[in-house]
Amino acid sequence: MSQINVIKNQIITVAQELHKKNMLAAADGNISYRLSDTEILITPSGKPKAHITSDDIATITQQNEVLNGTPSSERLMHLAIYKNCPQARCVIHAHPPIAIAWSIARPDLTELPSGCLSELILAAGHVPIAPYARPGTQSMGDVLKPFLPHSRIIILARHGAMTWGEDLQEALNGMERLEHTATILLHATQLGGITFLPEAEITELHAMRKKIGERIL
């Protein structure tokens, strides 16, 4: 089996995992993988991601030229990340329900509250919330740029989330980390409210994160 087919099968596995975890529904979401500076694999438009085959996966260039297949209509978000993040090898766009709900219920938030969870700081640092942008437009890529390359997990207000990594597993870890954190924060809110760690401890945790490196854990 060629290396490209191996990667396509890995993309399919990730899509199925996201669907099982209720972070993809029907034809929602998209996954891409940068093979080289000239070729990017990306899931197709309009097909349920839990049931795609390797033949469905399209190929585009970083200049948004379609080499084969019918690529996702939301590929401009992926291209914005690849253009601004040299380390990015894989990008995932999914619709984690509780993470999205935070952006709907709390439009005042510019990031997911992180100062109450040590593991979120250590694993990812901050999780910003990008302003709403209409799906399928250039604006979707533009609103991501202020958060790149330093943020590998970004909530898309009223829409979904983007994660990127140096491999497929890291990008998947980011999406799982996001929804798990959003769920914990939801429960905390329902149980009486969010409380924060002392400022000195938050500062120390961010220093530890800096030593760990940029990868999502």
Buried (B, 14 or more C-beta within 10 A) or exposed (E): EEEBEEBBBBBBEBBBBBBEBEBBBEBBBBBBBBBEEEBBBBBBBEBBBBEBEBEBBBBBBBEEEEEEBBBBBBBBBBBBBBBBBEEBBBBBBBBBBBBBEBBEEEEEBEBBBBBBBBBBBBBBBBBBBBBBBEEBEEBBBBBBEEBBBEBBBBBBBBBBBBBBBBEBEBBBBBBBBBBBBBBBBBEBBEEEEBEEBEEEEBEBBBEEBEEEEBBBE
